[in-house]
């Protein structure tokens, strides 16, 4: 396995709300996007405001599935502390370069309902579509957010390619204790909204492209 990640990277001098100099994986097209489609557009047009409309305090943000850290850089400027999970080592390496801040705790791990090891399947043309799988020769750590024993949590944001349910389940105690705003990609069906209401006491607040935003019921 090639472990010299610098050979796999390039710098993209694209201005995203005043931020440039993005370290990224060569060949990726879907994980970056542009002003008309993809993560860059989603952030500029929607996420950068929608994610935070209902956040009451900006002490701690937990984000899972960070890819190369586009959002993490912005979170670091909003929150006192950011805890960022990224399972793919190559994307994690980029995330460390893109968000080299002391207030960001960076974890090369997936988020799930418990702790252990899990596999990963990569999509080199769209690094935002890397997925975790139970059976794979290449293993990475998986952690439940509850195992962090956080002192605060104001925003939970998950983009974990279909693993949003287990990620939320693994944060059950954290959610009960701190009642953070929860943002989850592709987690807005009727059944999922019902789960959030019945299991966690949350209600649908709004949507931001493919993400659903939940807030505690009064």
Secondary structure, DSSP 8 states (H G I E B T S, - for coil): ----GGGGEEEE---BTTB--EEEETT--TTT-BTTBSHHHHIIIIIHHHTTTT----SEEEEE--TTSHHHHHHHHH-SEEEEE--SHHHHHHHHHHT--TTEEEE-EEE-SS-EEEEEE--TT-GGG-EEESS-SSEEEEE-GGGG--S--SEEEE--TT-HHHHHHTTHHHHHHH--EEEEET--SHHHHHHHHHHH-EEEEEEETTEEEEEE--
